[in-house]
């Protein structure tokens, strides 16, 4: 009966091995009947998707009714072409009436359905952006969404350091990606310098490609831009199980606009937090931070002493009146740098008032605090 069905149908045993395959599956996959019967369902799909299929089969065989939901998949033809499809799996009695088999039905998506699938992936990214406040956690969830919905096995997202000479890794799907990268070499560096996407269907043809993994056959790298300002890159690499296509390039360019909004929001939030907690003249924590830290230290002191050093700048008011705010601010900035270099880790140095600095010494004994105060005083003098 399944020979006449228009959709690709296969009958699987509990291990996922193909027992029966109809002609539609042969046409869709490019494998002949004998090749299909010697394979398993997992060889027809990229590893990340195959892992999900294996888990679904296990749930079905254990009686989990929630596992009947169709899976978006990408079937890899024998010629390497990627077929976007949906896979439905259903448990049925085995033909020998021993145990349970699984019927798999693969239906190729139309162009409109593939577009809808891509939009749904973008919508999921938008939901992540709206709900996740931590940038690194959000970017990690974005990559996991692409792995599940698009079958991408190797991907990374980078942000540009202030000098544009280095990139910082913010999220990756594999553990072999370095934590930072120079922008003067490699495909990612080319994208940073040109601010234009690069698509390599075959990485071996480009001498600038730097191999991290020997299994990579194709790469797409797109810039993340906000108002023409480069803030990062998205890099996707693929092995022979899931070669990248032009459609992936268009999808990743659309994704980059959403990721740009996420990074820009995080940068704005960090900037506002710095403004609220940092003294603009000395770049030290401000009085508000010091007061909050002092309250926390006294609350957690458990009867032990807490010391505060107040360091005043002699003659500061007359200097300010005589030479103006610009000179006075420069003096405060320099003093702040000297004090910061002399304050031990675990002690909080902050700008207190116009001509004063304060140091919080949690659990500091009086005699010890006096000795600690002498060192920065002598250094500034």
N, C-alpha and C positions, 0 to 999 in steps of 0.2 A: 504493500500500500504506500509506503513512504517514497517509493521510486517515482511516484507521480506528483509529489508535493512540490510547489514552486520554491519553498524555503529550504535551506540546507538543514538536513536532519541527520542525527547520529544517535546510535544506541551505545551506551557506555556501561562497563562493569563498575564495581565499587572502587576500583583503583584508577578509573578514568581512561582505561584503554578502550579504543574504538572497536566495537563488535560488529556494527552495521553502519554503513554510510550510504546515503542516496546520491544520485547523479548531480543534484543541485549542489551538494557539498563539494563534489569533485570540481564542478565548474567554478565555484566561489573560491576554493583554496588553490586550484591548479594542480593538486595531487591526484593521482589515479586511485582507483579503488584499492588495489593491493597495498599501495603506500599508506593510505589512510588506515587500513586494517592492521598495519604493522606499527602504528603510532598510537599516541594518547592525545586526548584533547589539549593537554598542556603544551604540546609542541606547536600548536597552531596559533598561540598567542604570546605576546611579550611576557617576560618573567613576572613583572608586577601584576599584570592582569591574570596570569596563570595562577599566581598565589591566591588571588581572590576567588577564582573559580574553584580551586581545590578546597578552600574553606567553605564555599557554598555547598559543594557536593557533600562534604562531611556533615554539615548542618542538616541537609536534606535527609541523609541516611539515618541521622539520629532522631528524625521526626520533628524538626523545627519548621513549623508552617510559615514562619516569616521569611524563609530563604527562597520563596517562590518568585520574588520580585525580579523582573528582567534586568540583566546586567549590561551596561554600555561597554562594548569591547572593541578591540582593533585586531582583526584577524590578519596574519601575515601570510600572503600568498607565497608559493614556491619561487616566484620571480622577484620577491622582495616588496611587491606593492602592498600598501596598507589598505585594508577594507574596513571602513567604519560600519559597525553593526551593533545589534542587540542580541544577547544570548539568553534564552529561557531554558531553565533546567527543571525537570520534573521527575520524581521517583515513580517507577512502574515495576510490576512484578517481573522478575527475570524470566527469560524464555524457557529455562529448565525448571521453573517453579521453585528454585532454590535461592532464597534471599531476594534482594531488591536491586534492580538496575536503574540507570538514569537516562532519560531521554533529553538530548540537547537539540534545540532549534535555533539556528543562526539566521537572522534576517538582516540583509544589507540595508543600511539607511539611505534614504534619498538625499539629494543635496540640501533640500530644505531642512530635513531632519538633522543632518550633520551640523548645519548652521545653528539650529535650535540647541543641539547638544553643547556646542561651543559657548553659546550665550548663557546656558545654564551653569557652565563652569565659571564664567565671568561673574554671574550673579552670586555664586557661592563665594567667590573672592570678595565681592562687595560686602557680603554679610560678615565675612571675617574682619574686614576693615572696620566695619561699624561696631563690632563686638569686642575685639581684642585690642587692649590698650598698650601692651608691650610690643615694641616693634619686632624684636627678634622672634618672639613667639608667633606673631602674626605672619611673618615671612615664612617661618617653618610650616605653618598651617597652609599657607598658599601653595608651597611646593608639594605638600602631602595631597592636597586637592588635585593638583595637576597629575601626580603619580596615579591616583585612583581613577580620575575621570579621563585622562588623556594617555595614560600608559607611559609617561616619561619616567625613565629609570635613573637618569643622571641629570641633575639640575642644580644650579646655584644662583644666589642673588648676592650682589656685591654693592657696597656704597663707596663713593669717592672720598678720599681724605682731602683735607683742606688744600694741600699742595698739588693735587692732581697727579702726583707721581706714584701714588700707591692706592690700591683698593683694599677694603676690609671686607672679609667674608661675613655675611649676616645669617645665611642659612644655606644648607646643602642637603641633598638626598643621600650622599655617600660620604664615607669617612676619610677618603683619600684626597680631599680638596684642601690646599694650604690655607692658613688663616689670613694671609695677606698676599698681595701680588703687585709687582711693579707694572706700570702702564706703558713702558717703553718697548715691550715685546709681546708676542703672542697674538692670537685672534682677539682676545678680550682687550688687550692694549690697543689694537687697531680700532676697535669700536669706540673706546674712550677718546682716542685722538681725533677720529673722523666724525663721531656722533651719528654714525649711520649703521644700520644693521648689516650683519655678515651671515650668509647662509652657505655652508660647505656641504653639499651632498656627499662628497668624498674627501675626508680630511687629509688623505695621503697626497692629494694634488696640491696642497698649499704648504710651501716651505716655512711659513710663519707659525704653523700649527705646532703647539707644544703638547706632547702626549703625556697625560697622567695615567690613563688606562689603555692597554693595548687592544681592548675590545671595541673601542669607539670607532665608528665608521662615518658619522655625520655630526655636524654641529650647527647650531643657530645661536647667535649672540645679538641681543638688541639693546640699545641704550635706554636708560630711564631718564626722561627729560621732564623738567618742570619749568615752564615759561622759558624755553630755550637754554635752561641751565642744566648741565649734566650732573645728576646726583647718584647715578649707579648704572649697573648693567644686569641683565638677566641672561644666563648662559645655559643652554640645553645641549646635551650630547646624547647620542643614541648608538646602540650596537646594531648588529645585523638583524636582530629580532624585531626591531621597530624603527626602521630608517625614517628620518625626518623628511618632510615634504614642504612645498611652497605654502600649503594651507597652514602648516605649523608656524611658518614665519608670520603670516598675517595674524594668526591667533596670538602669538607672543607679543607682537607689536601692540595689539589691543590690550593685552594684559599689562604691558609696561605702563600704560596711562593710568591704570588703577593702582599699580604698585607705587607710581610716582606720588599719587595723592596720599597714600599711606605713609610714605617716607617723609613727605613734606609736613604732614600733620604731626608726626613724631618729632621732627626738628623744631617746629613751632612750639610744641608743648615743652620741649627741653629748654628752648630759649626763654619762654615765659617763666619756667621754674627757676632758671638761673637768675633772671631779673628779680624775682621775688626773694631770692635767698642770698644773692651776692652783692657786695659793695662795689659799685662801678669804678671807684678810684683805685682801690687796692686789689680787687679781684679776690678778696677774702670773704668768708661768710659775714653776713651783716648782723646788726644788733638783734633782729628778730630771731635768727637762727641761734644766736648765743643764748638768748633768754629761754628759748624752748629747750635747748640742750642742758642749761643749768637746772631748769625745773625737772627734767627727766633724771639728771644725775642725783639731785637731792632726794627725789622720790625713791630711787633705787639704791640709796646709800646704805641702808640697813644699819644705821647708827654710826657708820664710818665717816670721817671728815671729808668734805669737798672743798677744795681751795679755788679761789679766783684771783688772778693777777690783773691789776689795772695798770697799764703802762701809758703815761702821759708824755706828750712831746713838749719839752720846755720851750717857751717863747713862741709857741705856734701861732697864737692870735696876733702878736705883733708882726710876725713874718707874713702872715696872711694879709694884714692891713697895709703893710709897706710894699709887698711885691705882687699881691693879687692872688686870685684863686688858682690860676694856672701853675704858678711856682709852688704854692702851698700843696696842691694836689700831687705835683711831681715829687715833693719831699715825702709826702705820706706814702706814695706808691713805692718809693725806694726803701723806706723804713719797713713797710710791710713785707717786702721781699727779703730783707735781712732777718726780720723776726721769724718769718716762715722757715728759713733755712736753719734756725737755731732751736725751734720748738720740736720736742720729741714726738714720735708717733703716739697716738692715743690722747694727746692734748689738743684742745680746740683753740685755735687762734682766730679772733674775729675783730672786725672794726666795731668799736663801741660807740663813740661819739665823734664829733668833728676832729678833735686832736687827741683821741685816746684809742688804744687797743686793749683788748681783754683776752685773757687766756684762762681756759677752764681746765683744772687739774682734778679729774675724778679721783676720789679717795686719796687726796694729797695731804700728807702731814704738814704741820706748820713749818717746822725747821727745813724739811725737804723742799717745800714750796719757796722759801726764802732763797735757798741755794739755786733752785731752778730759775728764779727771777733774775739773779745776778748775771747769768750768762747772756741772755738777749740784751740786757741793759748795757753791759760792757761792749757788746758787739755793735750796737747802734751808736754808742758814744764814740 
